[in-house]
Amino acid sequence: MRLPRRLLLGAALAAPVLRPARAQAARAVRLLHVNDFHSRHEPVARATGAACRADAPCLGGAARLVGGIAAARAEAAAAGRAVVAVDAGDQFMGSLFYTHHRGLAERAVMQAWGCEAMTLGNHEFDNGPEVLARFAEGAGFPILAANIDARAEPLLSGRIRPFWETTKADARIAFVGVITPETPLLASPGRNLRFADPAEAVARAIAEIRARGPATVVVVSHLGLGADRRLAAEVAGIDAIVGGHSHTLLAPEPDAEGPAPLLVAGRDRDVRIVQTGAYGRFLGRLDLDLAADGRIAAHGGAPLALDAAVPEDARVAALVADLARPLAETRRRPVGTLSSALPNAGCRRGECALGSLVTQAMLDRIPGAEIAITNGGGLRAGLPGGQVTYGDVLTVLPFGNTIAVMGLRGADVVAALENGLSQGAGTAGRFPQVAGIRFAWDPAAAPGSRVRQVEVAQGAGFVPLDPGRVYRVVTNDFMRRGGDGYVMFRDRALDPYDTGPVLDETVAEAIAAGRFGAVREDGRITAR
């Protein structure tokens, strides 16, 4: 998300260098914050968050995150600052550590770095309330979401609270949690939870907090930067927002999307918004001087890049090594059977059964999805006939991609297909594999005019694609960001969300469910 130039310039004027507060107002606190860790316990590539490679700069990993937090705590103590450490959600999902340990690896690392409160992210519900309840049972820190009503869910009733208070440096600080209300569309929270309007929930929590006296109110949000900016502008009484969900890096870094903190003019005060991107590549540090009435008198600090200059915590490195040992067994784990082998040899030149399997699994995984498109070049190997292991699936889909969801007009769907067909057939990794639609194309026509007919599934048949209608489209996060030339996914997507379920796990689950015992080509892509 690119921020308006006016907002960026206005925030940049409030330089993130701590301005001296009046002596009588100074109550010095440091907020350490993490968001969207996504089970990345091993270092990841700086630019993409994919598995670390020797030939690319790498950041993060659980051991370096814990080491960085320990160093940030020591630095704060030396400066006379009290510390609060919080998490803005989406610890779950993103690597085999989650697939195998189902949140217990994340919980152990959070306890090692001293998490004091966590707001829930949508991915905490990917495997239903049962997995989250097991995580919460032994967490030892409060789990927040002011806009979730869990009273009707026995597994979570009493485990989720709207806010949490602490006193640091004689300052009363309240942390209000809030989660995207779209969680039922993005994950599997079950039927018993109710997701309310975030702004109303935050306003109610602030009224209750302030009724008991002065306090600094920090919203720990898993809404995304755009929603955080609206919340800051519309709800009175918010002092700061620790954000997540949109994977936005706010930092003095060349690839950042804004400064840290980003200032938004609220109804009764300026609101400071921070977020650290995703995958544990940066540790958030927000230094605050607090006045007696709880308002922020001064701010400073900036995210820390968790690179090789940050020492790893030896105990956590050993913990991660122990947690990693069973993952080899996970790779050998059978997930299901296929009646015949599905090669990838034809996936860059036309319809292939492997592409149909992957795209149908994507389509089935996202409620309300109508069209799925993925790049044939992203299918790096074939699947064997007979027993299929999780390792086989990872060989086909080795990049750790997630399913991305967006609204897209029919005309832009056609533009996407034209891009996929623009380099012809045979060598182009962008060649589109699809589900939910069928299309005909002319290989001899000029690039940009090769699509001849597109139809969308409706009931038991197909109807012509409507150029003006908005369709719910799923793809992979690489393509949604414009990869393989799919710039229309980047530039014309409506309400995009890039971090849905992990693609390899989605395909493995679909095979395990037995929906693809027999897969064959059905004429969804034809050359005329």
C-alpha atoms as one frame of an Amber mdcrd trajectory, in Angstrom:
protein
   0.000   0.000   0.000   1.468   3.338  -1.082   0.601   6.236   1.171  -0.491
   9.638  -0.141   2.440  12.002  -0.549   0.784  14.572   1.723   0.526  12.060
   4.558   4.070  10.845   4.095   5.438  14.367   4.129   3.377  15.300   7.161
   4.638  12.279   9.041   8.213  12.855   7.956   8.116  16.315   9.523   7.642
  14.608  12.888  11.106  13.051  12.815  11.387   9.871  14.913  14.124  11.349
  17.112  13.126  11.573  20.745  12.326  15.144  21.613  13.027  16.090  25.241
   9.857  16.191  27.295   9.238  18.622  30.101  10.891  17.347  33.269   7.599
  17.055  35.122   6.024  15.078  32.252   8.670  12.480  31.526   7.641   8.887
  32.150   9.943   6.983  29.841   8.685   3.810  28.182   9.826   1.672  25.246
   7.318  -0.415  23.279   8.846  -3.455  21.593   6.523  -4.874  18.981   6.277
  -7.787  16.544   3.638  -8.508  13.900   2.938 -11.165  11.259   5.780 -13.486
  12.260   4.096 -16.320  10.337   6.097 -19.154  11.886   9.377 -17.998  10.314
  11.653 -19.535  12.960  14.557 -19.796  10.538  16.096 -16.735   8.789  14.385
 -15.538   5.621  15.353 -13.575   2.523  15.218  -9.852   3.191  13.196  -8.969
   0.111  10.623 -11.773  -0.026  10.410 -13.610   3.282  11.122 -16.878   1.458
  13.595 -19.440   2.782  17.062 -18.000   3.287  19.626 -18.720   0.577  23.367
 -18.319   0.782  23.463 -15.917  -2.168  20.891 -13.449  -0.786  20.744 -11.141
   2.259  18.826 -12.757   5.098  17.112 -11.418   8.198  15.289 -12.702  11.225
  14.740 -16.136  12.641  13.453 -16.869  16.133  16.897 -16.959  17.755  17.864
 -13.567  16.316  14.473 -12.086  17.229  14.932 -13.130  20.848  18.511 -11.868
  20.800  17.377  -8.545  19.347  14.670  -8.146  21.977  17.138  -8.874  24.761
  19.513  -6.237  23.379  16.677  -3.712  23.007  15.622  -4.329  26.608  19.170
  -3.791  27.859  19.517  -0.613  25.814  16.245   0.709  27.233  17.253  -0.111
  30.793  20.519   1.752  30.347  18.526   4.783  29.185  16.139   4.550  32.134
  13.198   3.319  30.064  10.665   0.721  31.150   9.773  -1.855  28.486   6.519
  -3.425  27.291   6.659  -6.121  24.572   3.552  -6.913  22.505   2.549  -8.852
  19.395   0.035  -7.700  16.756  -1.031 -11.128  15.517  -0.516 -13.733  12.806
   2.090 -15.776  14.603   0.513 -18.871  13.016   0.917 -20.295   9.503   3.736
 -19.918   7.037   6.206 -22.762   7.530   6.453 -26.421   8.447   7.076 -25.362
  12.042   3.402 -24.422  12.229   2.224 -27.316  10.064   3.793 -29.806  12.464
   3.616 -28.105  15.873   0.327 -26.212  15.376   1.233 -23.065  17.306   3.265
 -24.586  20.121   6.580 -23.596  18.496   5.353 -20.010  18.201   4.159 -19.985
  21.803   7.512 -21.248  23.102   9.409 -18.526  21.244   6.991 -15.797  22.341
   7.505 -16.872  25.926  11.272 -16.768  25.368  11.168 -13.160  24.186   8.787
 -12.121  26.940   5.559 -11.304  25.127   3.287  -9.457  27.555   0.149  -9.228
  25.406  -0.956 -10.407  21.974  -3.814  -9.437  19.730  -5.219 -12.184  17.550
  -4.638 -12.289  13.799  -6.872 -14.048  11.311  -4.321 -16.830  10.811  -4.682
 -17.815  14.452  -8.037 -19.257  13.322  -6.789 -21.190  10.286  -7.279 -24.543
  11.986 -10.295 -23.654  14.055 -10.872 -22.759  17.709  -9.333 -26.007  18.944
  -5.778 -25.122  17.916  -6.066 -21.584  19.236  -7.488 -22.822  22.546  -4.508
 -25.130  23.036  -2.148 -22.232  22.284  -3.982 -19.918  24.684  -4.189 -22.441
  27.505  -0.477 -22.357  28.241   0.439 -18.953  26.837   0.933 -17.111  30.115
   0.164 -13.744  28.486  -3.204 -12.093  27.757  -4.798 -12.590  24.344  -6.726
  -9.581  23.102  -9.536  -8.874  20.636 -12.097  -6.280  21.686 -14.293  -6.978
  18.669 -14.654 -10.737  19.228 -17.550 -12.090  21.270 -16.452 -15.586  22.328
 -19.162 -16.285  24.897 -20.862 -18.879  22.688 -17.633 -20.756  21.926 -16.820
 -23.073  24.863 -13.219 -23.559  23.763 -12.437 -19.827  23.829 -14.931 -18.326
  26.258 -12.987 -16.464  28.922  -9.699 -16.746  27.025 -10.017 -13.564  24.923
 -10.230 -10.171  26.586 -10.822  -6.731  25.037  -7.865  -4.976  26.663  -5.035
  -5.363  29.148  -3.500  -2.795  31.472  -0.047  -2.481  32.973   1.911   0.130
  34.907   5.383   1.014  33.699   7.537   3.866  35.023   4.520   4.989  37.083
   2.506   5.298  33.857  -0.789   3.451  33.353  -0.837   1.965  29.856  -3.794
   0.094  28.352  -3.509  -2.130  25.286  -6.719  -2.689  23.292  -6.718  -5.585
  20.829  -8.660  -5.603  17.576  -8.810  -8.069  14.670 -10.027  -7.778  11.083
 -13.783  -8.461  10.912 -13.125 -10.287   7.646 -11.627 -13.209   9.592 -14.597
 -15.511   8.835 -13.838 -15.043   5.119 -10.093 -15.534   5.542  -9.867 -18.364
   8.073 -11.955 -20.929   9.976 -13.112 -19.432  13.286 -16.206 -21.632  13.437
 -19.850 -20.689  13.871 -19.847 -19.572  17.489 -17.618 -16.492  17.416 -19.010
 -13.070  16.587 -16.828 -10.400  14.969 -17.984  -6.821  15.605 -17.092  -3.436
  14.135 -13.532  -2.582  15.242 -14.121   1.152  15.714 -17.134   0.617  17.950
 -15.286  -2.001  20.002 -12.249   0.244  20.472 -14.419   3.204  21.472 -16.194
   1.099  24.109 -12.891  -0.152  25.507 -11.434   3.371  25.677 -14.508   4.638
  27.526 -14.123   1.891  30.121 -10.381   2.496  30.463 -10.632   6.261  30.845
 -13.534   6.004  33.279 -10.998   4.677  35.766  -8.531   7.527  35.361  -5.726
   8.814  33.103  -4.048   6.277  30.828  -2.081   5.948  27.633  -4.153   3.904
  25.162  -2.326   1.737  22.642  -4.405  -0.185  20.108  -2.721  -3.445  19.092
  -4.344  -3.902  15.717  -4.600  -6.663  13.176  -6.596  -4.587  10.705  -3.980
  -3.384   8.206  -2.515   0.081   7.721  -5.422   1.568   5.781  -7.924   0.567
   8.463  -5.522   1.731  11.186  -5.357   5.190   9.633  -9.149   5.390   9.527
  -9.385   4.181  13.129  -6.865   6.803  14.236  -8.802   9.577  12.522 -12.276
   8.522  13.643 -11.991   7.217  17.231 -11.060   9.687  19.958  -8.656   8.804
  22.722  -6.121   6.624  20.875  -2.499   7.519  21.572  -0.716   4.921  19.424
  -1.467   1.952  17.174   0.814  -1.057  16.923  -0.314  -2.537  13.620  -0.233
  -5.722  11.592  -2.077  -7.649   8.846  -1.019  -5.541   5.831   2.687  -6.463
   6.137   3.618  -2.788   5.894   7.134  -1.747   6.833   7.179   1.671   8.490
  10.853   2.401   9.036  13.807   4.530   7.911  14.630   1.893   5.291  14.882
   2.265   1.479  12.104  -0.260   0.912   9.774   1.072   3.633   6.329   2.402
   2.786   6.402   5.199   5.328   8.208   6.593   8.362   8.171   5.211  11.879
   6.028   6.296  13.512   3.466   7.470  10.994   1.488  10.384  12.436  -2.256
  10.743  11.816  -4.312  13.644  13.132  -6.950  12.127  15.381 -10.136  13.678
  16.725  -8.473  14.846  19.925  -4.749  14.096  19.544  -2.087  12.957  17.096
  -1.908   9.173  16.784   1.382   7.364  16.189   1.153   4.233  14.019   3.920
   1.628  13.774   4.270  -1.672  11.911   7.294  -3.839  11.065   6.423  -5.581
   7.797   6.347  -9.354   8.309   8.266 -12.582   8.946  10.386 -11.289  11.850
  12.765  -9.344   9.646  12.494  -6.213  11.820  11.904  -5.607  15.513   9.746
  -2.607  16.339  11.027  -0.080  18.875   8.877   2.912  19.833  10.197   5.122
  22.636   7.602   7.290  24.376   7.741  10.031  26.976   4.351  10.125  28.662
   2.696  13.067  30.374   0.819  12.762  33.651  -2.509  12.598  31.791  -1.243
   9.735  29.618  -0.734  11.743  26.458   2.459  11.271  24.488   4.790  14.210
  25.091   7.593  12.948  22.841   8.482   9.931  20.743  11.565   8.294  19.231
  13.028   4.984  18.183  12.820   2.998  14.949  12.578  -0.647  13.844  15.770
  -2.688  14.068  16.774  -4.839  11.085  17.489  -8.301  12.503  20.561  -9.010
  10.395  23.805 -10.824  11.157  24.973  -7.944  13.370  22.318  -8.944  15.923
  23.503 -11.907  18.005  21.292 -14.965  18.209  20.024 -16.256  21.532  21.806
 -19.577  22.029  19.012 -21.236  23.985  16.414 -20.343  21.366  18.728 -21.491
  18.563  18.887 -24.870  20.312  15.100 -24.850  20.753  14.563 -24.177  17.042
  16.959 -26.999  16.165  14.922 -29.368  18.351  11.656 -28.158  16.833  13.083
 -28.669  13.334  13.995 -32.337  13.802  10.477 -33.728  13.284  10.026 -31.691
  10.115  11.951 -34.246   8.079   9.306 -36.718   9.164   6.626 -34.248   8.084
   8.127 -34.183   4.604   7.868 -37.985   4.498   4.282 -37.942   5.770   1.746
 -39.389   3.294  -1.033 -36.948   2.468  -3.138 -39.000   0.053  -3.165 -40.843
  -3.243  -3.562 -40.014  -6.916  -4.711 -42.510  -9.522  -1.990 -41.440 -11.935
   1.093 -39.242 -12.101   0.606 -35.540 -12.879   3.644 -34.193 -14.736   4.403
 -30.497 -15.007   5.934 -30.740 -18.484   2.935 -29.195 -20.262   2.006 -26.545
 -17.700   3.829 -23.742 -19.574   2.159 -24.434 -22.911  -1.488 -25.273 -22.232
  -3.917 -26.920 -19.891  -2.296 -29.440 -17.569  -3.982 -31.663 -15.005  -1.497
 -30.598 -12.331  -2.427 -26.951 -12.860  -6.104 -27.843 -12.647  -5.533 -29.640
  -9.339  -3.645 -26.712  -7.810  -6.052 -24.015  -8.973  -9.124 -26.019  -7.954
  -7.629 -26.514  -4.493  -7.083 -22.739  -4.279 -10.644 -22.049  -5.423 -12.170
 -24.488  -2.948 -10.140 -23.132  -0.034 -11.411 -19.534  -0.170 -15.118 -19.004
   0.581 -16.890 -17.236  -2.255 -13.964 -17.462  -4.668 -15.061 -17.637  -8.316
 -11.864 -17.665 -10.388  -8.387 -19.052  -9.689  -5.292 -18.261 -11.760  -1.740
 -19.429 -11.103   1.431 -19.409 -13.184   2.454 -22.644 -14.851   6.108 -21.876
 -14.152   5.388 -21.913 -10.425   4.707 -25.663 -10.628   8.311 -26.779 -10.293
   7.822 -30.542 -10.518   5.132 -33.143 -11.074   3.253 -35.295  -8.589   3.629
 -39.080  -8.570   0.818 -41.534  -9.047  -0.171 -43.568  -6.011   0.917 -42.345
  -2.603   1.814 -38.653  -2.390   3.890 -37.289   0.486   4.047 -33.784   1.847
   7.591 -33.633   0.491   6.216 -34.332  -2.993   3.879 -31.351  -2.647   6.716
 -29.133  -1.408   8.775 -30.127  -4.454   5.958 -28.919  -6.716   5.408 -25.727
  -4.671   8.728 -24.884  -2.994   8.359 -21.118  -2.608   6.175 -20.871   0.483
   3.588 -18.817  -1.432   0.277 -17.910   0.117  -3.120 -17.636  -1.528  -3.971
 -14.032  -2.375  -7.578 -12.874  -2.671  -8.914  -9.821  -4.501 -11.828  -8.347
  -6.336 -11.125  -7.949 -10.055 -13.310  -6.687 -12.881 -13.935  -9.034 -15.754
 -11.988  -6.822 -18.169  -8.952  -7.105 -15.892  -9.350 -10.878 -15.734  -9.062
 -10.878 -19.534  -6.013  -8.597 -19.288  -4.448 -11.070 -16.880  -5.034 -13.938
 -19.298  -3.562 -11.862 -22.126  -0.447 -11.311 -20.010  -0.180 -15.019 -19.308
  -0.431 -15.796 -23.016   1.735 -12.902 -24.206   4.940 -14.943 -24.508   3.272
 -17.827 -26.262   3.543 -21.416 -25.114   6.438 -23.659 -24.233   8.872 -21.551
 -22.209   6.758 -18.860 -20.497   6.492 -19.315 -16.754   3.563 -16.894 -16.739
   1.287 -19.217 -18.724  -2.049 -19.252 -16.818  -3.456 -22.353 -15.203  -7.059
 -21.737 -14.150 -10.117 -22.960 -12.304 -13.625 -21.542 -12.283 -13.261 -20.349
 -15.881 -12.518 -21.715 -19.301 -11.051 -19.824 -22.228  -9.967 -20.155 -25.853
  -6.933 -18.407 -27.307  -5.177 -17.940 -30.647  -1.415 -18.592 -30.453  -0.934
 -16.962 -33.861  -2.527 -13.649 -32.913  -0.485 -10.655 -31.757   0.293 -10.443
 -28.021  -2.479  -8.600 -26.242  -5.195  -9.891 -28.556  -4.912 -13.647 -28.189
  -7.895 -14.331 -25.922 -10.893 -15.349 -28.002 -13.518 -16.362 -25.433 -13.795
 -16.500 -21.641 -16.572 -18.164 -19.676 -17.153 -18.405 -15.936 -18.566 -21.415
 -14.126 -22.158 -20.958 -12.976 -24.012 -23.885 -11.481 -23.496 -26.919 -13.677
 -22.540 -24.848 -16.724 -20.683 -21.755 -17.898 -21.732 -18.217 -18.799 -19.805
 -15.503 -20.671 -17.464 -13.387 -18.538 -18.963  -9.952 -17.805 -16.247  -7.294
 -18.407 -17.809  -4.862 -15.937 -18.600  -7.232 -13.099 -16.276  -7.616 -10.116
 -15.277 -11.246  -9.534 -13.673 -12.731  -6.420 -10.317 -13.962  -7.751  -7.600
 -16.004  -6.061  -3.981 -16.281  -7.140  -0.631 -16.622  -5.372   0.956 -13.730
  -3.503   3.873 -13.507  -5.960   1.532 -12.865  -8.873  -0.744 -10.562  -6.845
   2.255  -8.270  -6.285   2.810  -8.060 -10.042   5.125 -11.039 -10.510   5.443
 -12.622 -13.977   4.030  -9.430 -15.477   0.641  -9.639 -13.757   0.678  -5.910
 -12.998  -3.115  -5.727 -13.266  -3.273  -7.838 -10.092  -1.030  -5.285  -8.409
  -2.576  -2.111  -9.804  -6.278  -2.910 -10.279  -7.082  -5.300  -7.454  -9.961
  -4.294  -5.199  -9.456  -4.940  -1.468  -6.558  -7.352  -2.019  -5.304  -9.663
   0.719  -2.020 -11.419   0.046  -1.483 -13.684   3.041  -4.213 -16.256   2.876
  -3.595 -19.962   3.479  -0.208 -21.350   2.502  -0.458 -22.799  -1.007   1.440
 -26.043  -0.427  -0.624 -26.847   2.660  -3.837 -26.080   0.770  -2.914 -28.525
  -1.989  -1.836 -31.197   0.501  -5.138 -30.888   2.360  -7.102 -31.151  -0.888
  -5.283 -34.348  -1.873  -5.782 -35.747   1.625  -9.530 -35.064   1.366  -9.668
 -37.371  -1.660 -11.120 -34.807  -4.028  -8.453 -35.465  -6.664  -8.189 -39.220
  -6.857  -8.610 -38.900 -10.616  -7.553 -35.667 -12.323  -7.705 -35.159 -16.049
  -7.744 -32.374 -18.583 -11.275 -31.177 -19.331 -10.851 -28.580 -22.075 -10.784
 -25.492 -19.870  -7.931 -24.083 -22.002  -8.127 -24.529 -25.783  -5.992 -23.159
 -28.593  -7.835 -22.182 -31.781
